[in-house]
Amino acid sequence: MRSKTQTWLRMLFWHTVPVVDLVAACRVFVQVGERGSFTLGAEAVRVPQSVASRRVAALEEHFGERLFDRSTRRAALTAFGRDMLPSAKRLVQLAEALEYHAEQAKLRPFGLAVPETCSVRHLAMLDAAARDEDTFLDFRTAGPAERTELLRSREVRAALVAVPAAGADWTVPLGVASPTDSGRGPLHLETLRPGRAQRAFRRIWIQPEDDVPHIRDRLEQTGHRVALVPAQIAVAASLTAAVAATMHTDDFLLCSAAQAHDLGLYWRRLAGTPAARGYSVSAVAVDDAERVQAGLWTQVARALGAPTDAKERA
């Protein structure tokens, strides 16, 4: 045998009254029923008394029965109204619980895998911008391969993945940096070619973030064309190791202008067709990718060290 609540929920889904309107009407019905007054009930749900009266009237029409006895000065419940009041309370409580859980779900951190090259300051600015959009970011800094794995294993909801610059959402031009100011113009790789009697040579260190085929292979191929020694293009075990090697010797670090500034190094462009980092957002859900790619484009660009306007990108 069906309970009254089951019967009522069946009516809820099969009748034409919108669910939200039914919940709003039940809120008024409960408050008026408990207080015995349309005036006090309307105040409790913060609506005008005329609105409260219309909602109750709509609810009565929906059920086909009177909820209140209009022949008395007080808002006295009819027998049908007394029977329906407990079920109305449960529906209102369920609606309030649903709204609460929806708000809590929106506060759940949004896991985003980002490059280790992003500065704390710019990540904080990205986080602040996301909070303005009711998104709470949880950053996971990692290298290119690890970011892809974090997304594959669903440990994060989205990741800024390394891609060739031609098809990227964000592009970060790369150059070389050194602890001394060795010139303002672009660096031509052939000027690093050692002489026949020269034992020592200057290296270009590739940090882990740039140890990807579309950057590493391109730089190695360029070095081969201008007759550099293979060891002159070297991959460092970590960013710290790459910067230490650069500071200890007369070597160069492959990096962006923003990263060189953060590290206190002098930066120069590479002559010819230089390498560039490319990033695209990949996500478990399409909506999550759109939230990062469109809604936070400028803040992500700053965190990556990418140009943010046409003049900078030129």
MARTIDO-552225 format. One record per residue (C-alpha): residue in three letters; x, y, z. Coordinates in pm, whole numbers. Layout:
+------+--------+--------+--------+
| code |   east |  north |     up |
+------+--------+--------+--------+
|  ala |      X |      Y |      Z |
...
+------+--------+--------+--------+
***
This chain:
+------+--------+--------+--------+
| code |   east |  north |     up |
+------+--------+--------+--------+
|  met |      0 |      0 |      0 |
|  arg |    143 |    337 |   -101 |
|  ser |    213 |    598 |    167 |
|  lys |     78 |    950 |    134 |
|  thr |    428 |   1076 |     53 |
|  gln |    466 |    826 |   -233 |
|  thr |    125 |    924 |   -368 |
|  trp |    214 |   1292 |   -346 |
|  leu |    550 |   1245 |   -520 |
|  arg |    369 |   1055 |   -797 |
|  met |    138 |   1355 |   -836 |
|  leu |    441 |   1585 |   -840 |
|  phe |    594 |   1415 |  -1143 |
|  trp |    274 |   1355 |  -1338 |
|  his |    103 |   1693 |  -1297 |
|  thr |    188 |   2006 |  -1490 |
|  val |    287 |   2230 |  -1194 |
|  pro |    666 |   2294 |  -1212 |
|  val |    864 |   2128 |   -933 |
|  val |   1024 |   2453 |   -818 |
|  asp |    680 |   2621 |   -793 |
|  leu |    549 |   2326 |   -592 |
|  val |    839 |   2349 |   -345 |
|  ala |    793 |   2727 |   -311 |
|  ala |    420 |   2680 |   -252 |
|  cys |    488 |   2411 |      8 |
|  arg |    725 |   2643 |    192 |
|  val |    443 |   2894 |    228 |
|  phe |    191 |   2623 |    317 |
|  val |    413 |   2489 |    598 |
|  gln |    486 |   2830 |    747 |
|  val |    124 |   2947 |    731 |
|  gly |      1 |   2614 |    867 |
|  glu |    239 |   2618 |   1163 |
|  arg |    174 |   2984 |   1251 |
|  gly |   -197 |   2995 |   1175 |
|  ser |   -154 |   3324 |    991 |
|  phe |    -94 |   3423 |    629 |
|  thr |     75 |   3742 |    747 |
|  leu |    324 |   3562 |    971 |
|  gly |    376 |   3281 |    723 |
|  ala |    452 |   3528 |    443 |
|  glu |    704 |   3707 |    668 |
|  ala |    874 |   3376 |    749 |
|  val |    939 |   3300 |    380 |
|  arg |   1005 |   3668 |    299 |
|  val |    735 |   3720 |     39 |
|  pro |    439 |   3962 |     30 |
|  gln |    115 |   3830 |    180 |
|  ser |    -52 |   3851 |   -163 |
|  val |    216 |   3621 |   -307 |
|  ala |    175 |   3376 |    -18 |
|  ser |   -201 |   3367 |    -75 |
|  arg |   -157 |   3301 |   -447 |
|  arg |     88 |   3017 |   -383 |
|  val |   -144 |   2846 |   -139 |
|  ala |   -437 |   2892 |   -378 |
|  ala |   -230 |   2737 |   -660 |
|  leu |   -140 |   2445 |   -435 |
|  glu |   -506 |   2389 |   -347 |
|  glu |   -597 |   2397 |   -714 |
|  his |   -316 |   2151 |   -785 |
|  phe |   -445 |   1904 |   -525 |
|  gly |   -812 |   1974 |   -584 |
|  glu |   -877 |   2020 |   -211 |
|  arg |   -883 |   2308 |     37 |
|  leu |   -582 |   2331 |    271 |
|  phe |   -723 |   2612 |    489 |
|  asp |  -1068 |   2697 |    616 |
|  arg |  -1144 |   3048 |    485 |
|  ser |  -1455 |   3085 |    708 |
|  thr |  -1245 |   3173 |   1017 |
|  arg |  -1022 |   3472 |   1087 |
|  arg |   -723 |   3249 |   1154 |
|  ala |   -561 |   3038 |    884 |
|  ala |   -703 |   2715 |   1020 |
|  leu |   -602 |   2391 |    852 |
|  thr |   -873 |   2171 |    705 |
|  ala |   -862 |   1797 |    769 |
|  phe |   -696 |   1755 |    429 |
|  gly |   -445 |   2032 |    516 |
|  arg |   -354 |   1858 |    844 |
|  asp |   -298 |   1532 |    658 |
|  met |    -76 |   1700 |    398 |
|  leu |    131 |   1918 |    634 |
|  pro |    383 |   1645 |    744 |
|  ser |    451 |   1546 |    381 |
|  ala |    491 |   1911 |    283 |
|  lys |    749 |   1953 |    560 |
|  arg |    946 |   1654 |    432 |
|  leu |    944 |   1790 |     78 |
|  val |   1068 |   2131 |    196 |
|  gln |   1343 |   1967 |    404 |
|  leu |   1452 |   1757 |    108 |
|  ala |   1462 |   2065 |   -115 |
|  glu |   1670 |   2255 |    141 |
|  ala |   1908 |   1958 |    177 |
|  leu |   1944 |   1946 |   -202 |
|  glu |   2024 |   2317 |   -219 |
|  tyr |   2280 |   2279 |     62 |
|  his |   2454 |   1987 |   -107 |
|  ala |   2459 |   2179 |   -437 |
|  glu |   2639 |   2469 |   -267 |
|  gln |   2886 |   2229 |   -105 |
|  ala |   2951 |   2057 |   -438 |
|  lys |   3037 |   2393 |   -596 |
|  leu |   3298 |   2446 |   -323 |
|  arg |   3473 |   2117 |   -403 |
|  pro |   3825 |   2196 |   -529 |
|  phe |   3881 |   2183 |   -905 |
|  gly |   4201 |   1983 |   -955 |
|  leu |   4420 |   2143 |  -1224 |
|  ala |   4762 |   2009 |  -1324 |
|  val |   4999 |   2291 |  -1418 |
|  pro |   5366 |   2317 |  -1521 |
|  glu |   5629 |   2341 |  -1250 |
|  thr |   5749 |   2661 |  -1417 |
|  cys |   5443 |   2859 |  -1302 |
|  ser |   5525 |   3110 |  -1030 |
|  val |   5341 |   3110 |   -699 |
|  arg |   5235 |   3471 |   -755 |
|  his |   5069 |   3405 |  -1090 |
|  leu |   4905 |   3084 |   -969 |
|  ala |   4762 |   3282 |   -677 |
|  met |   4625 |   3540 |   -923 |
|  leu |   4473 |   3259 |  -1131 |
|  asp |   4316 |   3109 |   -819 |
|  ala |   4171 |   3446 |   -718 |
|  ala |   4020 |   3496 |  -1065 |
|  ala |   3868 |   3149 |  -1054 |
|  arg |   3710 |   3219 |   -714 |
|  asp |   3532 |   3516 |   -869 |
|  glu |   3367 |   3257 |  -1096 |
|  asp |   3280 |   3030 |   -798 |
|  thr |   3558 |   2785 |   -890 |
|  phe |   3810 |   2677 |   -627 |
|  leu |   4129 |   2552 |   -792 |
|  asp |   4356 |   2287 |   -645 |
|  phe |   4688 |   2308 |   -830 |
|  arg |   4907 |   2006 |   -896 |
|  thr |   5245 |   2114 |  -1031 |
|  ala |   5410 |   1847 |  -1244 |
|  gly |   5616 |   1781 |  -1555 |
|  pro |   5462 |   1726 |  -1900 |
|  ala |   5432 |   1345 |  -1882 |
|  glu |   5307 |   1347 |  -1522 |
|  arg |   5036 |   1604 |  -1600 |
|  thr |   4900 |   1377 |  -1872 |
|  glu |   4907 |   1081 |  -1632 |
|  leu |   4731 |   1278 |  -1356 |
|  leu |   4449 |   1351 |  -1601 |
|  arg |   4436 |    994 |  -1733 |
|  ser |   4404 |    857 |  -1379 |
|  arg |   4145 |   1129 |  -1297 |
|  glu |   4345 |   1260 |  -1006 |
|  val |   4272 |   1605 |  -1153 |
|  arg |   3975 |   1734 |  -1351 |
|  ala |   4188 |   1922 |  -1605 |
|  ala |   4550 |   1963 |  -1709 |
|  leu |   4757 |   2210 |  -1909 |
|  val |   4922 |   1964 |  -2146 |
|  ala |   5230 |   2028 |  -2362 |
|  val |   5151 |   2039 |  -2734 |
|  pro |   5324 |   2178 |  -3046 |
|  ala |   5287 |   2554 |  -3063 |
|  ala |   5099 |   2544 |  -3395 |
|  gly |   4786 |   2395 |  -3239 |
|  ala |   4812 |   2539 |  -2889 |
|  asp |   4572 |   2754 |  -2687 |
|  trp |   4869 |   2932 |  -2527 |
|  thr |   5215 |   2980 |  -2682 |
|  val |   5526 |   3072 |  -2484 |
|  pro |   5826 |   3188 |  -2695 |
|  leu |   6156 |   3041 |  -2579 |
|  gly |   6501 |   3191 |  -2577 |
|  val |   6819 |   3149 |  -2376 |
|  ala |   6917 |   3302 |  -2044 |
|  ser |   7250 |   3345 |  -1869 |
|  pro |   7375 |   3511 |  -1549 |
|  thr |   7567 |   3776 |  -1746 |
|  asp |   7443 |   4020 |  -2005 |
|  ser |   7597 |   3874 |  -2321 |
|  gly |   7408 |   4087 |  -2570 |
|  arg |   7064 |   4220 |  -2649 |
|  gly |   7018 |   4082 |  -2998 |
|  pro |   6903 |   3731 |  -3088 |
|  leu |   7153 |   3452 |  -3026 |
|  his |   7271 |   3271 |  -3339 |
|  leu |   7349 |   2911 |  -3246 |
|  glu |   7643 |   2894 |  -3488 |
|  thr |   7829 |   3144 |  -3269 |
|  leu |   7847 |   2871 |  -3003 |
|  arg |   8030 |   2632 |  -3237 |
|  pro |   8368 |   2547 |  -3075 |
|  gly |   8693 |   2593 |  -3269 |
|  arg |   8917 |   2303 |  -3364 |
|  ala |   9160 |   2362 |  -3081 |
|  gln |   8892 |   2455 |  -2834 |
|  arg |   8820 |   2193 |  -2568 |
|  ala |   8560 |   2381 |  -2367 |
|  phe |   8224 |   2480 |  -2511 |
|  arg |   7905 |   2648 |  -2398 |
|  arg |   7594 |   2436 |  -2350 |
|  ile |   7226 |   2510 |  -2377 |
|  trp |   7047 |   2334 |  -2092 |
|  ile |   6696 |   2204 |  -2151 |
|  gln |   6486 |   2190 |  -1836 |
|  pro |   6236 |   1904 |  -1777 |
|  glu |   5939 |   2118 |  -1887 |
|  asp |   6093 |   2146 |  -2233 |
|  asp |   6208 |   1785 |  -2259 |
|  val |   5936 |   1710 |  -2514 |
|  pro |   5991 |   1610 |  -2879 |
|  his |   5856 |   1926 |  -3041 |
|  ile |   6107 |   2138 |  -2845 |
|  arg |   6403 |   1908 |  -2769 |
|  asp |   6425 |   1748 |  -3114 |
|  arg |   6389 |   2080 |  -3291 |
|  leu |   6672 |   2237 |  -3093 |
|  glu |   6896 |   1933 |  -3141 |
|  gln |   6832 |   1935 |  -3516 |
|  thr |   6916 |   2305 |  -3536 |
|  gly |   7233 |   2244 |  -3338 |
|  his |   7331 |   1963 |  -3575 |
|  arg |   7280 |   2186 |  -3882 |
|  val |   7516 |   2452 |  -3747 |
|  ala |   7774 |   2186 |  -3644 |
|  leu |   7743 |   2211 |  -3267 |
|  val |   7887 |   1929 |  -3060 |
|  pro |   7597 |   1697 |  -2960 |
|  ala |   7674 |   1752 |  -2592 |
|  gln |   7610 |   2125 |  -2634 |
|  ile |   7235 |   2058 |  -2626 |
|  ala |   7184 |   1888 |  -2289 |
|  val |   6879 |   1788 |  -2087 |
|  ala |   6901 |   1865 |  -1714 |
|  ala |   6757 |   1635 |  -1448 |
|  ser |   6570 |   1924 |  -1289 |
|  leu |   6513 |   2296 |  -1324 |
|  thr |   6733 |   2355 |  -1020 |
|  ala |   7017 |   2156 |  -1177 |
|  ala |   6978 |   2346 |  -1505 |
|  val |   6989 |   2687 |  -1333 |
|  ala |   7285 |   2580 |  -1116 |
|  ala |   7480 |   2468 |  -1424 |
|  thr |   7404 |   2798 |  -1594 |
|  met |   7516 |   3002 |  -1295 |
|  his |   7830 |   2793 |  -1234 |
|  thr |   7952 |   2812 |  -1593 |
|  asp |   7904 |   3028 |  -1897 |
|  asp |   7618 |   2811 |  -2023 |
|  phe |   7267 |   2905 |  -2125 |
|  leu |   6925 |   2798 |  -1999 |
|  leu |   6646 |   2743 |  -2249 |
|  cys |   6348 |   2927 |  -2099 |
|  ser |   6085 |   3195 |  -2145 |
|  ala |   6147 |   3565 |  -2085 |
|  ala |   5917 |   3560 |  -1781 |
|  gln |   6101 |   3265 |  -1629 |
|  ala |   6439 |   3430 |  -1688 |
|  his |   6312 |   3741 |  -1508 |
|  asp |   6193 |   3534 |  -1211 |
|  leu |   6533 |   3361 |  -1194 |
|  gly |   6729 |   3687 |  -1219 |
|  leu |   6888 |   3592 |  -1552 |
|  tyr |   6946 |   3787 |  -1873 |
|  trp |   6728 |   3663 |  -2159 |
|  arg |   6784 |   3666 |  -2537 |
|  arg |   6579 |   3543 |  -2827 |
|  leu |   6704 |   3265 |  -3050 |
|  ala |   6771 |   3365 |  -3412 |
|  gly |   6589 |   3191 |  -3695 |
|  thr |   6272 |   2999 |  -3619 |
|  pro |   6292 |   2957 |  -3240 |
|  ala |   6125 |   2689 |  -3033 |
|  ala |   5817 |   2767 |  -2828 |
|  arg |   5615 |   2596 |  -2560 |
|  gly |   5260 |   2518 |  -2652 |
|  tyr |   4981 |   2442 |  -2406 |
|  ser |   4624 |   2327 |  -2439 |
|  val |   4375 |   2241 |  -2170 |
|  ser |   4256 |   1882 |  -2156 |
|  ala |   3981 |   1779 |  -1917 |
|  val |   3766 |   1484 |  -1817 |
|  ala |   3451 |   1687 |  -1895 |
|  val |   3407 |   1928 |  -2185 |
|  asp |   3255 |   2191 |  -1953 |
|  asp |   3566 |   2185 |  -1735 |
|  ala |   3792 |   2244 |  -2036 |
|  glu |   3574 |   2534 |  -2148 |
|  arg |   3582 |   2683 |  -1798 |
|  val |   3963 |   2702 |  -1808 |
|  gln |   4018 |   2774 |  -2178 |
|  ala |   3757 |   3048 |  -2215 |
|  gly |   3674 |   3174 |  -1868 |
|  leu |   4033 |   3200 |  -1736 |
|  trp |   4235 |   3241 |  -2057 |
|  thr |   4421 |   3558 |  -1961 |
|  gln |   4507 |   3444 |  -1609 |
|  val |   4634 |   3108 |  -1739 |
|  ala |   4845 |   3289 |  -2000 |
|  arg |   5011 |   3498 |  -1730 |
|  ala |   5079 |   3192 |  -1518 |
|  leu |   5244 |   3021 |  -1815 |
|  gly |   5440 |   3330 |  -1917 |
|  ala |   5254 |   3351 |  -2249 |
|  pro |   5178 |   3681 |  -2426 |
|  thr |   4833 |   3812 |  -2342 |
|  asp |   4772 |   4057 |  -2628 |
|  ala |   4835 |   4080 |  -3001 |
|  lys |   5135 |   4317 |  -2962 |
|  glu |   5314 |   4081 |  -2723 |
|  arg |   5239 |   3778 |  -2943 |
|  ala |   5377 |   3946 |  -3255 |
+------+--------+--------+--------+
***
